Every structure is written in C-alpha cells, then in structure tokens.
Amino acid sequence: MTNPAATARLAGRREWTAFTVLVLPLLLVSMDVSVLYFAIPAITEQLDPSATQQLWIFDSYAFALSGLLITMGSLGDRIGRRKLLLIGATAFGLASIGAGYATSAEMLIACRVLLGIGGATLMPSTLALVRNLFQDDKQRGKAIAIWSGAMTGGIALGSVLSGVMLNHFYWGSVFLINVPAMLLLLILVPVLVPEFKDPAPGRFDLLSVPLSMAAVLPVVYGLKEIAAEGFEPLYLGCLLAGLVFGYVFVRRQRTRDDAMVSRALFRGRGFGAGVGLNTIAAFAMMGSAYFTTQYLQSVLGMGTLEAALWSLAPSVVIGAAAPVSAALAQKTERAYVIAGGFVLAAAGFALVGMVGTDSLWLLLTGAGVLASGIVTIMSLVSDMALASAPAEKAGSAASLLETGQEFGGALGMAVLGSLGTAVYRGDLADSEPAVRETLGGAVATAHQLGGAAGEQVLALAREAFVHGMQYAAWGATALLLAAAVLATALMRGVEAPATPTAERAPAAGDGAQEPTYT
C-alpha cells in the first residue's frame, strides 16, 4: 500500500519561481514596520504633525496589520488566497502612492492604516500559499525557512533602505519604492501562482470580525504603551478589555459551525503548540531589538544610519541559520532542533547579559547568535504548525501564527523593557526626573549641561541602562531555557498528517485542472 505522504508531488521550477515572487510582498510588508525611522524628521518638517499625530504615523500601520490578520486569513480561505493576495497588493500599492504624496499628517495616517490593511492580506496569503505550493515535507520546510529569514531580515533592512533613499530623494520615496514591486506582483502572480481555497468554507461570521479586532488591538496597544510609558491604569485597562473580548471571541469560535477560526486547526497537537512557541520566539526577538537599537544610538553614540547599518550585521548569520535548521530537521527529531534553537537564542541573550558600556562586537555577536536561534524556531514551528493544520484552512492557520508573533513582539518589549527600565530608574533614584525617566532624556540633559557635568550624567545613565539590559537579558535567558524544555515536551513525536487535504485550481497557462488531494 502506497504512503500518500511519501508520494507527494515534488515542486518544480514553476513552484520555486512562484515562491520567489511571494517573498517580495513579505519583504515589503516587514520593511514597512521600520521604514519611517529616518523619514520622520523630514515628515515633521513638511507636514508639521502634532506629537500625537507623529505617534499615530508610526503605530497606525502595526495596529491595522495586527488587528486584521485573523480576519484576512479566514477570508483568504473562503475567496481564494491568490485572489486576496492580488487585492492586497493593489491596496498596498495605491496606499503607498497616497502616503508618498501625502499633503497632511491626517492623510499620511489614513494611508498608513490602508497600508496595514493591505499588509494584513499579504502576510497570511503568502504563507498559506507556500503551504499549498510545497506538498513535500522537505521542500516545504526549506521554503518556510527562507520565508522566516526574509521576514526577520526585512525589518532590519527597512530602516537602512529608508536612510539610503532619503540621502538621494525626498521623504515620500520610502513609500513609492513599494509601487513597482506591487506592479510586478500583480503581473506575475496570475501567471505563476495557482489559486487555492477551502472547497467548503461555510458562511463568513461577520460578528467575529469586530470581536477579533477588539481582542487583539487593545492588548497590542496596552503592551506597546506599557513598554514606553510604564504601568499606567489606562494601559492596564486596555489589556483587561482585550482579554475580555478575547474570551468572548474564543467562546464564539468554539460554539459555532461557521467559526472564523476552525476548531479543526487544533485537532493536531502541533498547531496550538506551534503558535505558542512562535509567540515566545517573537517575544525574544522584539525584546532584544528594544535594547539593541537604544544601545547602539544612546550608549555608543552612533547616528541613526550608522546604527541601522551595524544592526544589519546579525542578519548575515540569519541567512545560513534557516536552511541549516531545515536540513537538521530532516535528519533528526524536529522537537530537538526547535529546543536547540531556544538554547541557541538563550546563549545569545546570555552574551548580551555580559555587554558593558563599550562592547559593540560582543553585542553584535550575541544578537547574531540570538537571531540564529529565533529563525530556527520560527521556521520549524511554522512548518510543523501549518503541516498539522488542514491545507484548506492554511490561511487561518497562517494568520494565527502571525497574530501570535504580533502579541509576542509587543509582550517582549513590554516585559523586558519594563524590567530594564525598573533597574535603570533604581540605579538613578537620586537623579533629577528627566535623567531618571529614560536614557534619551538623560542624553538630552547631558547635552544641555555640557562639560564635565554633562559627561558625568551621561556616564551614569549609560551604566544604568546597560545594567537594566543585563537584568532583562538574564531574565530572557531563563525564559528561553524553560521554553526549550517545553518545546521538547510539546513537539516530540508531532508529525505532519499523512494525507494532506488541498484544493488546487490551475494557474494561468496550466494545461489541466489539478486533482483534489484527500
């Protein structure tokens, strides 16, 4: 008797070319998270936003993206992932034009919201299509490893690309660069990428859309603000409200036949565990980034572009980590490779925990080791989670993985940032409020004072910040080592189902209808 998994159709040149096309929107969506880092001074000069508007120019994109991921993943399963990808690419391109030629802060915020909506369609669609394009376990694992590396590298690349563009063009160019890429996507996707969708999706549960947004947005907002401002009652209230709406949303999904999040996703042991472990990995990744960027700029005194260029150095090892982890997973139990990724990430944080006030190379080494571990984890747990989910629900599965990453990233900045801030303020308890509040405030105060007094304030503040970073790093090290044990327990023995289900419609130019696999 033939094993269906063993006879899965191998992807050829057409599928790998289609995959290359799908990586393009992923890069752009992840780059747009950080692309404004250098553009904000020019935007401030041209559009004169208020302090609140400036914050929303930054945050509206991430809020729209995180709030709609679950909705768009479910919608793609119903109307077709390729169709949703094309709709999202059109919206992303048009919103990029609007943002590039914005004449007011309000217009730019609105366009950033539209960019987030477009991004929410692109991210789950690309990952779900990867799940459907590659039926062979080995090929799918390699593709998802590349996908994970591209997503991680895109965030770092965005700030550098922004700096390069602004050295030669006006601030709107950081958005307009998206337009030719989206046009290329609209031309190539109909030719190269076949359509996939759920053959029996059921009704679309409209009420779950606002419920999912009410569950996600307050939590993400509360965590981001806690990381920046501390544990204020308003932000804690947002967390509580989000958790209440989350409870209502989960109850609705568990009791309805036409649930937005199918219960079939959680029948396999690998999916729920994969989402949880992916969330922990995002916690570590964004928690590390919170300290690294401040260290480069405020402790070592680098300019923004110089700091962004140095922050790219760890990305060099990311490119090797993803394919190596995929190869190891083919030769040994994946749970052990995932656990090894957590141990590697913990080692990276341990190196960060030994950083002093003048330890550039130790910081970059720690960040590189950490990034290698995180990419190993994300690529393998994403592959295992998607493989354990029914293929017709791949869009919903991808959106839940990515929503977990959004939660994990916000939580990492909030928890580790708060821990580091508490140590920082404790060390500077006798200093004036502006110095004690943040390292940025201390730098500004030191520049105002000037001379020996300014140098003394700056030295004390930098030592206090590094002390707080060390405590946060050791706390994260302990968490990641515990996660390694958890990964071994949860993922050991988890395999992809032997009979994946998928519906494939022919791509333009295909000679015949592909069969349905059951």
N, C-alpha and C positions, 0 to 999 in steps of 0.2 A: 504494500500500500504506500502510495507516494505521500510524503510530507509536504503540505502546501507551502509551509514557510521555506522549505529547502528549495522549492522550485519557483520562488518569487522571481518575477521578471526583473532582470538587471537593467538599470538605467543606462542609456547610451549617450551619444554626443548631443542629441536633441535635448534630453533632460538636463544635462550638465550646463548646456548653454542657457536653457531656461532658468536654471538656478542662478547663474551669474547675473542674469537680468534681475532676478528677485532680490539679490543682495543690494542692488542700487538704492531702492527706496528705503531699505533698512538703514543704510549708511546715512542717508539724508535725514531721516526721522531722528536718529540718535544724535547726529551732529547738531540739529536744531535745538537740542537741550542746552548746549553750551555756546552757540554761535554768537550770542549777544554780549559775551564777556568783554570784548574790546569795543563793540559798537556803541555801548550805552553813553559814553561821553559825547560822541558826535550826535547821537539821537537827542540827548538832553539839550545840546546847543541849538539844534534845528527845530525841535518840536516843543521844547520847554515844558516837559511833563512835571506834574507835582510829585512829591515824594511817594504818595500812594499810587499814582499812575505809573511811576517808574517800577514799583514793585509788581504791579499787575502786568506790565510789559514783559517782565521776566516770568512770572508764575502762571499767567493765563494759559500758556501752551501746555505746561505739565498738568494743570488741573483738568483741562478739556481732554487731554490724552488719557489720563488715568481714569477719569470718570466714565468714559465711553468704551473702554476696551471690552468689557463683558458684553455690552450690547452689540458692538460691531462683530465680535466673534460669533455670536449666535446668529446675527443677521447674515453673515457670510455663509454659514452652513445652510441657510434657507434659500438665498437668492443665487448663490454661487460665489466661490472665493475669488475667482478671476474677475467676475463682474464687479464685486465690491472693491477689488484692488484698482480696477480702472476708474471707478467712481472716485475713490480716494485720491488717486493720482491726479485726476482732473481738479478736484477741490484743492489739493495741496499746491498745484501749480498756479491756479488762479489766486489763492490766498497769498502765495509768495509774491506775485506781481503787485497785489494790493499793499502788502507790507513794504515792498521795495519802494513804492511811490506814495507812501502814506504822508498826508499833509497835516495830521494832527495826532496827538497821543491817543485820543479815543479811536481813531481809525486804525492805528497800529495795534492797539489792544484787541479790537474786533478781528483783525486779520490774524493775530496770534491765536485767538480762540479757534478760528477756522482752520488754521494750520494744525492745531491739536486734534480737531475733529478728523481732518484728513489723515493725520498720523495714527489715530485710533483705528482707522480702517486698514491702513497699510501694514502695521506690525503683525496682528494676528493672521491676516490674509497670507503674508509671505511665509510665516512659519507653518501654517496649515497646508499650504501648497507644497512646501518641502516634504511634509509628512506624506502627502499623496503621490508626489513625483517619484519618491525613492521607496520601493517596496522591499528591497533587500536590506537586511539589518545593518550590514557593514557599510554599505553606501549611504544609508540614511544617517548613521552615526557620524560619518565623515562630513556629510553636508551640514548637519546641525552643529557640529564642532566649528566649522567655518562660519556659520551663521552667528554663533555666540561670540566668536572672536571679532567679527565685523561690528556687532552691536557695541561691544565693550570699547573697541578702538575708535569707533565713530564719535563717542562722547569726547574723548581726548582730542581727536582730530578737529572737531568743530571749532574750538577756541583758537587753535593755531591757524586754521584756514581763515577765520574771521580776521586775525591780525594781519595776515598776508594780503587779503583783499582790501583792507582798509588802508594799507600802505600805498595802494595804487588807485583805488576807486572810492566813490562816496559810500556812506553807510548802508544804503539800500542794496548794494551789491551782495551783501551777505545773505539776502533773501533771493535775489534774482538768479543766483547760481543754481537754485533748485529747478528753474524753469526748463532749461534744455534737457536736464536729466529726466524730468517728468514727461516731456515730449517724446524722448527716446523710449521711455517705458510704455507710453500709450501706443507707440508704433510696433514695438517688438513683442509685447505680452500677447496680443491676439494671435500672433504668428507662432510663437514658441511655447506658450503655456496653455495646457488643456484646462478645461473647466471641471471643477469638482464641486459637488454639493450633496446634501443629505437627500436621498430619494424619497423619504417620508418624514419631513421635518415637523409636521403638526402646525397648529396655529402659533402665531407670534404673540407672546404675552406682553402687551403694551404696558401694563401697570408695573411690570418688573423693571422697565427702563428707568423711571424716576426713582424707584426703590434702590436699584443698584447704584445709581449716582449718589443718592442720599447716604448710602452706606460707605461709599469709597471717598467722596470728596471731603466731608468733614474730618475724617481720620487723617487723610493726607495733609490737609491744611493745618490741622492741630499739631501734627508731628513736626511739620516744617517750621511752624512758628515757635514751638517749644524749643527746637534746636537753636533758633535765632534769638528768642526773647526770654526763654525760661518758662517755668510752670505757672503761667497766669491762669486765673479762673476761666476766662473766655476760651482759651485753647483746650483746657481740660474738659470744658463743656462741649466743645466740638467733638472731642474724642468720644465722650459719652453718647452724644447724639448719633454719631456714626455707628457705634456699636449697637445701639438700639435699633436703628434702621437695618443694620446688618442681620440682626436676629430675625426681624420681620421678613427680610428678603430670603434668608435661608429657609425659614418655615414655609414660605410660599413655594420655593423650589422643591421642597420635599413632599408637598401635598398635591401638586398639580401634574396632570399628564402632559401638558404642553409647557412645562417649565423651561425658562430661558437657559438654565444650567441643567443639563440632563443628568439624572441620577445614574445613568449608565456609565458616566465618566468615572465614578467612584467604586464601581464593582471590582475593578482590578486594583490590587494592592499598591501598584507602583504609582498611580496617578496622584492620589492625595499626599502620599509621602514625598513625591517629586516636587509638588507645589510648595510644600513646607520647607524642604531642603533648599529649593531655589530661593525662597524668601530669606532664609538665613544667609545664603551666599550674597544676595543683594545688600543685606544689612552690613556685611563686612566690607563690600566694595565701596558703597557710598559713605560709610563711616570713615574709611581710610581716606577717601577723597576730601572729606571735610577738613581733615588736619593737613594733608599734604599740600593743598593749594595755599593755605594760610602760612605754612612753614616756609615754603619757597619765597613767598612775597614779603611777609611781615617779619620773619625771623632772619632769613638770609638776605632780605632787602632787594630781591630781584624785581625788575619791571614785569609788567603783566605778560608781554610777549615772550620775554626770556623765560619766565616761569612756565608758560604754556609749552614752550619748546622742550624744556627739561622734563616736563611731565609726560612727554611722549616717549621718553627713554624706556620705561617699563613695558610699553606696547611692543617692543622688539621681541620679548620673550613670549608674549601672548600668541604671536603668530605660530610659534613652534608648539606651545602647550596644547592647543586644541587638537591638532592631528595626532600628536603623540598620545594623548589621553584616549582618543578614539581607537588607535591601534592597540593600546594596552587592554582596552575593554573587550577586544575581540579574542584576547588570549587568556584572560583570567576573569574571575567573578567581578561584575561591574560594581557591586556594592563595595568591594575592597578598593577599587580605583577611586570611587567617589569619596570614601573615607580617607584615602591617601591625599585627595585634593584638599579636604578640610585640614588635614595635618600640615600640608604644604602651606596653605593660607595662614594657619596658626603660626608656623615658623616665620612667615613674612611679618606678621604682626609682632612677633617676639623681637625681630630685628628692629622694627620701628620703636619698640619699647626701650631700646638701648641708644636711640638717637640723642645727641646733645644739641647744643645751640649752633654748632658748625659741623654738621655731619651729612653733607649733601649726598655723598656716594653711599653711605650706609642707609639713608632714607630711600634712595632710588633702588638699591638692591632689595631692601625689604618690600618696597612697593612692587617690584618685579616678581619676586617670589610669591607675594600675596596674590597678584593678578594671575599668575600661572595656576595657582590653586583654584581661584574663583572660576576661571574659564573652564578648567577641568570639571568642576562641579556642575556649572550651569549647562555645559554642552551635554554631559552624560545624563543628568536628571531630566533635562528637557526631552532628550531622545527616549528615555525609558518611560516618562510620563505620557508622551504622545503615542508611543508604541502600545502602551497598555490601554489607551482610550480607543473607542471605536473610530475608525477612519472617517465615518460620516459626521462625527462630532469634532473633527480636528480643529475647526475654527473656534469653537467654545473652549476646547482644551488649551489651545494656544493663548487665548485671551485670559484665561485664569492664571496660567503661568506668568504672563506679563503683568497682570494686576498684582500678583504676589510679589513680583520684583519691585513694583512701584511702592507697595506697602513696606517691603523690606528696606528699600533705599531710604524712605522717609524715616523709618524707625531707627535705622543705623545712625543717621545724622542727629536725630533727637536724643537717643540714649547715650551714644558715645560722646556727642557734642556736649550734652548736659553734664556728663561725668567730667570731661576735660575742663569745662567752664567752672564747675564747683571747685576743683582743685586750684585752678587759676585764681579764682576770687579768694579762696582761703589763703593762698600764698601772699596775696596783695591786700589783705584785710585792712592794713593801716594806710594804704594809699588813697589818694583822692578818688572820687567816684568815677571820673572819666577814665582813669587808668585802670581801675579795678573792674570796670564793666566788660570791656573787650580788649583784645590785643590791638585791634585797629584804633580804638580810642587812645590807647597808650602811645601808639606810634604818632598819632596826631598831636598829643600833648607834648611828647618829646621834641617834635619839630618846632612847636611853639616856644618851648623853653630854650632850646638850643644850648650849645656849650656843654660843659661837664655835667650840669644838672640834667639836661636832656639825655645825654649818653647814659647816665645812671638809671634814669627812669626806663629807658629802652632796654637796658641790660636786664633789669629786674623783671620787666614784663616778658621778655623773651624766655628767660629761665622759667618763669611761672607757666607760660604757655607750653613749653616743652615738658615740664613736669606733669601738667594735665594730660598732654598727649601720651606720655608714658603710661600713666594710670589707665587711660582708655585703651591703649594697645594691649596691656596685660589682661584687662578685662575681656577684650575681644578674643585674645589667645585662648583663655579658659573656655569661652563660649564655643569656639570653633573646635577645640579638642572634644568637648562634650558632643558637638554635632557629628564628629567623626564616629563616635560610638553609636549615636542614634542612627546614622546612615547605615552602618553595618547591620544593625538590628532590623531596620525597616525595609531595606532594599535587598537583603540577601535572599537569593532564590527567585527574585522577581524577573520574569522574562516577558518578552513580547508575546501576545496571543498568537497561536499557531495559524489562525485563519482570519487575517485582517479583512475588514469589510470596506469596500470603497466603490464609489461610482465615478467613472471617468468618461466625460464627454470628449469627442475628438477635438483636437486643436485644428485651427485653420490649416488646411493643407494635408491633414491626415486622410489616409485613404479609406478608412473604415471606422465604424463605431467600436470602441474598446469594450470588452466584456465587463460585467459587474462581478466583483470578487466577493465571495461569501464564505 
